[in-house]
Amino acid sequence: MRVVKKINNNVVVCLDQHGEELVAFGKGLGFQKVPYELTDMTKVTMTFYKLNYQYYQLLKEIPTEIFDLSAAIVERAQALIPRILNPNMIFSLADHINFAITRLTHYKSAQLPFSYDVEQLYPQETDVGYYAVRLINRRLNIQLPVSEVTAIAMHFVNSQTNDLATNSSVNSDDEMIKIITKIIEQEYELRINQTEFTYNRFVMHLRYYIKRMKKHEQISENDNSKLFNTMRYDEPEIYLVAKRIADYVDSQLDTNSNDDELFYLMIYVKRIVNKMNTQA
């Protein structure tokens, strides 16, 4: 196998014996000057063929150790969940883990809610969530909150979903998400790349947000009030866009979004706007 491009010290682009391009993971694969022939295949831990552009971007942005963690978690999930998982799970999960660590660093008191409903409805996926949080905390010497169990579990639930297109509730939610996306694009005069993981994470948050509002089960965390007021003061434009989104959702569902829901909308809106601006 011929290594033709270095992404980082542990990830390289290769050509196999048939001339097909692939991405290979392995400790030190990028140390040697490229191009070169890789003869010791025991150094390769993972390979991926026909990656989309956004995955290459993630490989540049996310540390290799996060991808290694994601791969170990997916391997565990394949042993516990008797259903076919999306083959791109390693990338979406790595993106989520990286974002969770960033959120923990910058917003230490901010936590997503742990859902006992998810634990009851999806016990196998929840087991994977517990395994993932323990593994991440041990390997990276950090302390992710227990709420990440639910977030990771839902990644695996969503990876098995095949009937979204025929679900009328999802279709109506999709229309709301389209309008919310337009709100951000209009306010910031930008075009959101809807193939980016940043946008997909935002959409996932919106789905859970809309679902909570429909069930009248909002996030309620007193610890976030100081962070909310600080961010509202420091990021007035982000606050106004988040408020416009919340007002739109409330007008559609006859609800009243609280400050905690607004706070999380602000975090996600800020992330997606920053991401789009760096690509402009």
DAZI-V109007 format. One record per residue. N is the residue number from 1. RES is the residue in one small letter. SS is DSSP state (H for helix, E for strand, - for the rest). NEAR is the number of other ideal C-beta (glycine too) atoms within 12 Angstrom. Layout:
N_RES_SS_NEAR ; N_RES_SS_NEAR
This chain:
1_m_-_28 ; 2_r_E_23 ; 3_v_E_33 ; 4_v_E_25 ; 5_k_E_24 ; 6_k_E_24 ; 7_i_E_31 ; 8_n_E_28 ; 9_n_-_19 ; 10_n_-_27 ; 11_v_E_40 ; 12_v_E_39 ; 13_v_E_32 ; 14_c_E_36 ; 15_l_E_24 ; 16_d_-_21 ; 17_q_-_12 ; 18_h_-_11 ; 19_g_-_11 ; 20_e_-_18 ; 21_e_E_22 ; 22_l_E_28 ; 23_v_E_40 ; 24_a_E_39 ; 25_f_E_34 ; 26_g_-_31 ; 27_k_-_21 ; 28_g_-_21 ; 29_l_-_34 ; 30_g_-_28 ; 31_f_-_18 ; 32_q_-_19 ; 33_k_-_11 ; 34_v_-_21 ; 35_p_-_16 ; 36_y_E_20 ; 37_e_E_16 ; 38_l_-_29 ; 39_t_-_12 ; 40_d_-_16 ; 41_m_H_17 ; 42_t_H_10 ; 43_k_H_23 ; 44_v_-_25 ; 45_t_-_24 ; 46_m_E_30 ; 47_t_E_27 ; 48_f_E_31 ; 49_y_E_18 ; 50_k_-_14 ; 51_l_-_27 ; 52_n_-_20 ; 53_y_H_15 ; 54_q_H_25 ; 55_y_H_31 ; 56_y_H_23 ; 57_q_H_22 ; 58_l_H_39 ; 59_l_H_37 ; 60_k_H_19 ; 61_e_H_27 ; 62_i_-_34 ; 63_p_-_25 ; 64_t_H_31 ; 65_e_H_27 ; 66_i_H_36 ; 67_f_H_37 ; 68_d_H_28 ; 69_l_H_35 ; 70_s_H_39 ; 71_a_H_28 ; 72_a_H_28 ; 73_i_H_42 ; 74_v_H_34 ; 75_e_H_23 ; 76_r_H_28 ; 77_a_H_37 ; 78_q_H_23 ; 79_a_H_15 ; 80_l_H_24 ; 81_i_-_29 ; 82_p_-_11 ; 83_r_-_17 ; 84_i_-_14 ; 85_l_-_30 ; 86_n_-_23 ; 87_p_-_19 ; 88_n_-_25 ; 89_m_H_35 ; 90_i_H_38 ; 91_f_H_37 ; 92_s_H_37 ; 93_l_H_45 ; 94_a_H_40 ; 95_d_H_38 ; 96_h_H_42 ; 97_i_H_44 ; 98_n_H_32 ; 99_f_H_38 ; 100_a_H_40 ; 101_i_H_30 ; 102_t_H_26 ; 103_r_H_32 ; 104_l_H_25 ; 105_t_H_16 ; 106_h_H_18 ; 107_y_-_29 ; 108_k_-_18 ; 109_s_-_22 ; 110_a_-_32 ; 111_q_-_30 ; 112_l_-_39 ; 113_p_-_29 ; 114_f_-_25 ; 115_s_-_29 ; 116_y_H_17 ; 117_d_H_20 ; 118_v_H_31 ; 119_e_H_23 ; 120_q_H_13 ; 121_l_H_15 ; 122_y_-_30 ; 123_p_H_20 ; 124_q_H_26 ; 125_e_H_37 ; 126_t_H_33 ; 127_d_H_24 ; 128_v_H_41 ; 129_g_H_42 ; 130_y_H_28 ; 131_y_H_29 ; 132_a_H_43 ; 133_v_H_35 ; 134_r_H_24 ; 135_l_H_31 ; 136_i_H_35 ; 137_n_H_23 ; 138_r_H_15 ; 139_r_H_21 ; 140_l_H_23 ; 141_n_-_10 ; 142_i_-_24 ; 143_q_-_18 ; 144_l_-_37 ; 145_p_-_28 ; 146_v_-_24 ; 147_s_H_29 ; 148_e_H_39 ; 149_v_H_37 ; 150_t_H_36 ; 151_a_H_40 ; 152_i_H_48 ; 153_a_H_41 ; 154_m_H_37 ; 155_h_H_44 ; 156_f_H_40 ; 157_v_H_33 ; 158_n_H_30 ; 159_s_-_32 ; 160_q_-_24 ; 161_t_-_22 ; 162_n_-_14 ; 163_d_-_12 ; 164_l_H_18 ; 165_a_H_10 ; 166_t_H_10 ; 167_n_-_14 ; 168_s_H_12 ; 169_s_H_17 ; 170_v_H_22 ; 171_n_H_15 ; 172_s_H_18 ; 173_d_H_27 ; 174_d_H_21 ; 175_e_H_19 ; 176_m_H_30 ; 177_i_H_31 ; 178_k_H_19 ; 179_i_H_23 ; 180_i_H_36 ; 181_t_H_33 ; 182_k_H_22 ; 183_i_H_29 ; 184_i_H_41 ; 185_e_H_22 ; 186_q_H_17 ; 187_e_H_24 ; 188_y_H_25 ; 189_e_-_14 ; 190_l_-_23 ; 191_r_-_19 ; 192_i_-_32 ; 193_n_-_24 ; 194_q_-_21 ; 195_t_-_18 ; 196_e_-_30 ; 197_f_H_35 ; 198_t_H_36 ; 199_y_H_31 ; 200_n_H_32 ; 201_r_H_37 ; 202_f_H_37 ; 203_v_H_31 ; 204_m_H_31 ; 205_h_H_35 ; 206_l_H_37 ; 207_r_H_30 ; 208_y_H_35 ; 209_y_H_41 ; 210_i_H_35 ; 211_k_H_29 ; 212_r_H_27 ; 213_m_H_30 ; 214_k_H_21 ; 215_k_-_15 ; 216_h_-_16 ; 217_e_-_20 ; 218_q_-_29 ; 219_i_-_32 ; 220_s_-_19 ; 221_e_-_25 ; 222_n_H_15 ; 223_d_H_18 ; 224_n_H_30 ; 225_s_H_19 ; 226_k_H_18 ; 227_l_H_28 ; 228_f_H_32 ; 229_n_H_17 ; 230_t_H_19 ; 231_m_H_29 ; 232_r_H_26 ; 233_y_H_14 ; 234_d_H_15 ; 235_e_-_26 ; 236_p_H_16 ; 237_e_H_21 ; 238_i_H_31 ; 239_y_H_27 ; 240_l_H_21 ; 241_v_H_32 ; 242_a_H_41 ; 243_k_H_27 ; 244_r_H_27 ; 245_i_H_39 ; 246_a_H_35 ; 247_d_H_22 ; 248_y_H_30 ; 249_v_H_34 ; 250_d_H_25 ; 251_s_H_16 ; 252_q_H_21 ; 253_l_H_24 ; 254_d_-_11 ; 255_t_-_23 ; 256_n_-_16 ; 257_s_-_32 ; 258_n_-_25 ; 259_d_H_28 ; 260_d_H_30 ; 261_e_H_39 ; 262_l_H_36 ; 263_f_H_42 ; 264_y_H_42 ; 265_l_H_44 ; 266_m_H_41 ; 267_i_H_37 ; 268_y_H_38 ; 269_v_H_41 ; 270_k_H_32 ; 271_r_H_34 ; 272_i_H_41 ; 273_v_H_31 ; 274_n_H_22 ; 275_k_H_30 ; 276_m_H_26 ; 277_n_H_18 ; 278_t_H_15 ; 279_q_-_20 ; 280_a_-_13
